[in-house]
Amino acid sequence: PEYPDGNQIKYHDFISDKFEYQGDDILINTIINYSRNKTEKKLNFQEIKNSYIKERGNIYDSRHLSNGHDVSNIVFILLKKTFRSNNNMLNDFKSIENSLILAYEFEDFKKTELYKNIQIWSEGNNQQIFRDN
């Protein structure tokens, strides 16, 4: 995606080249650094860490905690850094996303619950989301 300020989270700051999580403190500092100038609120490391620890105790469906961009960033680190792939097509996480887009046909998407739910919503709200082909 295009980010308003051109910045994105630097996943390699908290996931090593050996695909090891670098710890909560490094993750929190990465998010704080990413969030600078995006909020008026003063970001307090200890408050964020306490909230993070509290939330970590809750049970969430992991599919609701990350998005496709998170996954593509992690796959990129795994392929490029951990497996040391030197494939010229692996430039950044966007190359992973582009490859996945090429591998997934719209006809396959039309078979999913997500597609069906979007269609139901769009018909109920008189909105056309997909072009008729």
Summary of the structure (lengths in Angstrom):
residues: 133
radius of gyration: 18.8
end to end distance: 25.9
largest distance: 53.2
contacts: 259
relative contact order: 0.09
helix: 54%
strand: 2%
